[in-house]
Amino acid sequence: MSRPVPVRASEIVQQFCQQLDDRQPSALQEAERLVRETERQCERLQRENQELRKIQRQLEAYKDRYVDLYDFAPLGYATLDGEGFVQEINLAGAQLLGAERDALIGYALGDYVAAEDQKAFLDHVGQCLEQRREVTCELRLLAKDGRPIATQLHSIPIEGPQNELFCKTAFTDISERKKMEEAVRQSRAFLQMVIDAIPDTLLVIGRDYRISLANRAARKLAGGADPTACLTCYQLSHHRELPCEGQNEPCPLSQVIATKQPLTVLHTHYDADGNEVLVEVSAAPVFDEAGEVSHIIEACRPISDPKRIAADIAYGLRGPVSVLRQAADYLRPGVADPAKRAEYFEVIEEQIEAIDRIAADVMETAHPNQGTGSP
């Protein structure tokens, strides 16, 4: 059956005009004007209709792309009402829970939340909707097979088609991150257990003199407090507000940073009762990836045995004396040339200064409250 041929309004007017009496020219003109206006309105409506259809097709395409992005996003997404019931959920969210999407829509997401985290989940949804703000929390979901999943929920409030509020929630599986955090925690706990077994005070000190790690002996020295909270090495050991300096008590941190080498020095520290104690301080560098000293490890051992003190003094003198002996042998008449003689005189002066420092340390140990100096 063939479709009827549409008749234009102008053709109808012509037919109508032929039927009008020539004695009604004004009615004829008005009819022609109305027809032309009607045709213009029809053309405009046709153009608007075509534009609306084009926009509708674009919206449908955008909707399809949104659905694809939503459904195939790597993160789980869901839309929840105020009681935590699932209104929408994407494929990743359903897969995370190990359930079919149709089996989740219309049901409470709380059924998949661990019992101890139920309150945290309801508080999360309530804060998002009641306070109309972005919220984040961490809890454990339970998959359909009972497997616990450490999850981060990140939610924002959105309005529905009838101005009702919903909670748009993203699910992030943080199980691997939690495993790494637990491994780090166990490693730190083991390290703390190891250094706590060391009877001497042991500190890890940063370049800013702040204590990064301390063992049990150091905590006892701090009166049971954690020295890493706010103390510097000189506040803990010397009960002072400035770092060590001078020849009598050189700062181990500054010297290790400057030389990048371990060292051992004698210092006077305070014990837990506030008494002065002579200690042997051994410091070693800890290097960063750039090869610079980022921290030092400092071990402090009290020296209470006079024989040990004498042995340390003798050990300290042995090096300079040996160098002086070699220099003296070289400077015997007829052996050294003038340039070498001048060089060895410098060496002798350096070693004499080293001996002088050792002597000053001994004097400071014997009389800690009296100044010492070279004769």
C-alpha positions in Angstrom: 0.0 0.0 0.0 1.5 3.4 -1.1 1.9 6.2 1.4 -0.3 9.4 0.8 1.5 12.3 -0.7 1.6 15.2 1.8 -0.2 18.4 0.7 1.6 21.6 1.4 -0.4 24.5 3.1 0.2 26.7 0.0 -1.6 24.3 -2.2 -4.6 24.3 0.2 -4.6 28.1 0.1 -4.7 28.1 -3.7 -7.6 25.8 -3.7 -9.3 27.9 -1.0 -8.7 31.1 -2.9 -10.2 29.8 -6.1 -13.4 29.3 -4.1 -13.5 32.8 -2.6 -15.4 35.5 -4.2 -13.2 38.2 -5.8 -15.2 40.7 -3.7 -13.3 39.6 -0.5 -9.7 40.6 -1.1 -8.9 41.3 2.5 -10.0 37.9 3.7 -7.8 36.4 1.0 -4.7 38.3 2.0 -5.2 37.4 5.7 -5.5 33.7 4.8 -2.3 33.9 2.8 -0.5 35.6 5.7 -1.6 33.0 8.1 -0.6 30.2 5.8 2.9 31.6 5.3 3.3 32.0 9.1 2.2 28.5 9.6 4.7 27.2 7.1 7.5 29.1 8.9 6.4 27.7 12.2 6.4 24.2 10.8 9.9 24.6 9.3 11.2 25.9 12.6 9.6 23.0 14.5 11.1 20.5 12.0 14.6 22.0 12.6 14.1 21.9 16.4 12.9 18.4 16.2 15.9 17.3 14.2 18.2 19.1 16.7 16.4 17.4 19.6 16.8 14.0 17.9 20.5 14.7 17.4 20.9 15.6 21.1 19.0 12.5 22.1 21.3 10.3 20.1 24.3 12.1 21.7 22.9 11.6 25.2 22.3 7.9 24.5 25.9 7.6 23.3 27.1 9.4 26.4 25.0 7.1 28.5 26.4 4.0 26.8 29.9 5.2 27.4 29.1 6.1 31.0 27.7 2.6 31.5 30.8 1.1 30.0 33.1 3.1 32.2 31.0 2.4 35.3 30.6 -1.3 34.6 34.2 -2.0 33.5 36.0 0.4 35.9 38.8 -1.4 37.8 37.4 -0.2 41.1 34.2 -1.3 42.6 31.4 1.3 42.7 28.0 1.2 44.3 25.1 3.6 45.0 23.7 3.1 48.5 20.6 4.6 50.2 20.6 5.9 53.8 20.3 2.4 55.3 23.1 1.0 53.2 21.0 -0.9 50.7 22.5 -1.3 47.2 20.7 0.7 44.5 23.4 0.2 41.8 26.7 -1.7 41.7 29.2 -2.2 38.9 30.8 -5.4 37.8 34.1 -4.9 39.7 32.1 -4.3 43.0 30.1 -7.5 42.4 33.3 -9.5 41.6 35.0 -8.2 44.7 32.2 -9.6 46.8 32.1 -12.8 44.7 28.3 -12.4 43.9 26.1 -11.7 40.9 25.2 -8.1 40.5 21.4 -8.9 40.4 21.8 -10.7 43.7 23.2 -7.5 45.3 20.9 -4.8 44.0 18.1 -4.1 46.6 19.9 -5.9 49.4 21.9 -4.5 52.3 25.6 -4.1 51.7 26.0 -4.5 55.5 25.4 -8.2 55.0 28.9 -8.3 53.4 30.5 -6.3 56.2 32.4 -8.0 59.1 30.4 -8.0 62.3 33.0 -5.9 64.2 32.9 -3.2 61.4 29.1 -2.9 61.1 28.9 0.2 63.2 31.8 1.8 61.3 30.0 1.1 58.0 26.7 2.6 59.1 28.5 5.6 60.6 30.3 6.1 57.2 27.0 6.1 55.3 25.3 8.4 57.8 28.1 10.9 57.8 28.1 11.1 54.1 24.4 11.7 53.8 23.6 13.7 57.0 26.6 15.9 56.8 26.6 16.0 53.0 30.4 15.6 52.7 33.0 13.3 51.3 34.0 10.6 53.8 36.6 7.7 53.8 37.0 4.7 56.1 38.7 1.3 56.2 36.9 -1.9 57.2 36.7 -5.5 56.3 34.2 -6.9 53.8 33.3 -10.5 53.7 33.1 -12.1 50.2 30.3 -14.6 49.5 32.7 -17.4 50.3 33.5 -15.9 53.7 36.9 -14.6 52.7 37.8 -11.3 54.5 38.8 -8.4 52.3 40.5 -5.3 53.8 38.7 -2.5 52.0 38.8 1.3 51.8 35.4 3.0 51.3 35.4 6.4 49.7 31.9 8.0 49.4 30.3 11.2 48.2 26.6 12.3 48.5 24.6 12.6 45.2 21.0 13.5 44.4 18.6 11.1 42.8 16.0 11.9 40.2 13.4 13.0 42.9 16.0 15.0 44.9 16.6 12.1 47.3 20.1 11.6 48.6 22.3 8.6 47.9 25.8 7.6 48.8 28.1 7.0 45.8 30.8 4.7 47.1 34.1 3.4 45.7 35.6 0.2 47.0 39.3 -0.3 47.0 40.9 -3.6 47.9 43.8 -2.7 50.2 44.6 -6.3 51.3 48.1 -6.1 49.7 48.8 -2.7 51.4 47.7 -4.1 54.7 50.0 -7.1 54.3 52.9 -4.8 53.6 52.1 -2.6 56.5 51.9 -5.7 58.7 55.3 -6.9 57.4 56.8 -3.5 58.1 55.3 -3.5 61.6 56.7 -7.0 62.3 60.1 -6.0 61.0 60.2 -2.9 63.2 59.0 -5.0 66.2 61.8 -7.5 65.6 64.4 -4.7 65.2 63.2 -3.1 68.5 63.4 -6.5 70.2 66.9 -7.0 69.0 68.2 -3.6 70.1 66.3 -3.8 73.4 68.5 -6.9 74.2 71.6 -4.7 74.0 72.5 -3.6 77.6 74.3 -0.4 76.5 72.4 2.7 75.5 71.8 2.6 71.7 70.4 5.5 69.6 69.8 6.2 66.0 70.3 9.9 65.5 69.4 12.1 62.5 71.3 15.0 61.1 69.1 17.4 63.1 70.2 15.6 66.4 66.8 14.1 66.9 66.5 10.5 68.0 64.9 8.3 65.5 65.2 5.0 67.3 66.1 4.1 70.9 66.5 0.8 72.9 65.3 -0.1 76.3 68.4 1.2 78.0 67.9 4.6 76.4 64.2 4.7 77.4 65.3 4.0 81.0 67.7 6.8 80.7 64.8 9.1 79.7 62.8 8.0 82.8 60.7 5.5 80.9 59.6 8.0 78.2 60.1 7.4 74.5 63.1 9.5 73.5 62.0 9.5 69.9 59.0 11.6 70.7 60.8 14.9 71.2 64.3 14.6 72.6 67.6 15.3 70.9 70.7 13.3 71.7 72.3 16.1 73.8 69.1 16.6 75.8 69.0 12.9 76.7 72.7 12.3 77.4 74.0 15.7 78.5 70.9 17.4 79.9 71.7 20.5 77.9 70.0 22.5 75.1 73.0 22.8 72.7 75.0 20.1 70.9 78.5 19.0 72.1 81.5 21.0 70.9 85.2 21.5 71.6 88.1 19.2 72.0 87.1 17.8 75.4 83.8 16.4 74.1 83.6 16.5 70.3 80.2 15.9 68.8 80.1 12.4 67.4 77.4 13.3 64.9 79.2 16.3 63.3 82.4 14.4 63.1 80.9 11.3 61.5 79.1 13.5 59.0 82.3 15.3 58.2 84.5 12.2 57.9 81.9 9.5 56.9 83.9 7.2 59.2 83.1 5.5 62.5 84.7 6.9 65.7 85.0 6.4 69.4 85.2 9.2 72.0 85.0 9.6 75.7 82.1 11.7 77.1 80.6 12.6 80.4 76.9 11.7 80.4 74.1 11.7 83.0 72.5 8.5 84.2 68.8 8.0 85.0 69.4 9.3 88.6 71.1 12.5 87.3 74.7 11.4 88.2 77.7 12.1 85.9 79.1 9.0 84.3 82.1 8.6 82.1 81.0 6.7 78.9 82.7 5.4 75.8 80.7 6.7 72.8 81.0 4.6 69.6 79.3 6.2 66.5 79.0 4.8 63.0 77.4 6.3 59.8 74.2 5.3 58.1 74.3 6.3 54.4 71.4 7.3 52.2 71.0 6.4 48.5 73.2 9.4 47.5 76.0 8.2 49.7 75.5 10.9 52.3 75.3 10.4 56.0 71.6 10.5 56.9 71.9 9.1 60.5 74.4 7.7 62.9 74.2 4.7 65.2 75.5 5.7 68.6 76.3 3.2 71.4 77.2 4.5 74.9 79.0 2.2 77.4 79.7 3.4 80.9 83.4 3.1 81.9 83.6 2.3 85.6 86.7 0.1 85.7 90.0 2.0 86.2 91.9 -0.6 84.3 89.6 -0.2 81.4 90.2 3.6 81.5 93.9 3.1 81.6 93.7 0.7 78.7 91.7 3.1 76.6 94.3 5.9 77.4 97.2 3.6 76.4 95.4 2.6 73.2 94.8 6.2 72.4 98.4 7.1 72.9 99.8 4.2 71.0 99.0 5.6 67.6 100.5 9.1 68.0 103.6 7.7 69.7 104.2 5.3 66.9 103.9 8.1 64.3 106.3 10.3 66.3 108.8 7.5 66.5 108.8 7.0 62.8 109.1 10.8 62.2 112.1 10.9 64.7 113.8 8.1 62.8 113.4 9.9 59.6 114.7 13.2 60.9 118.0 11.9 62.1 120.9 13.9 60.6 121.9 12.9 57.1 118.7 11.1 56.3 115.9 13.5 55.2 115.9 16.3 52.6 114.6 19.7 53.6 111.1 19.3 52.0 110.6 16.0 53.7 111.9 17.4 57.0 109.3 20.2 56.9 106.5 17.7 56.1 107.4 15.5 59.0 107.6 18.5 61.4 103.9 19.1 60.5 103.2 15.4 61.3 104.9 15.7 64.6 102.9 18.8 65.5 99.6 17.1 64.6 100.5 14.1 66.8 101.5 16.3 69.7 98.1 17.9 69.4 96.5 14.5 69.5 98.4 13.6 72.6 97.4 16.9 74.1 93.7 16.1 73.4 94.0 12.8 75.1 95.6 14.4 78.1 92.8 16.9 78.2 90.2 14.1 78.2 92.0 12.4 81.1 92.0 15.7 83.1 88.4 16.4 82.3 87.5 12.8 83.5 89.4 13.4 86.8 88.0 16.9 87.3 84.8 17.2 85.2 83.8 20.6 86.6 87.2 22.3 86.0 88.4 23.6 82.7 91.6 22.2 81.1 94.0 23.5 78.6 97.3 22.8 77.1 100.4 24.0 79.0 
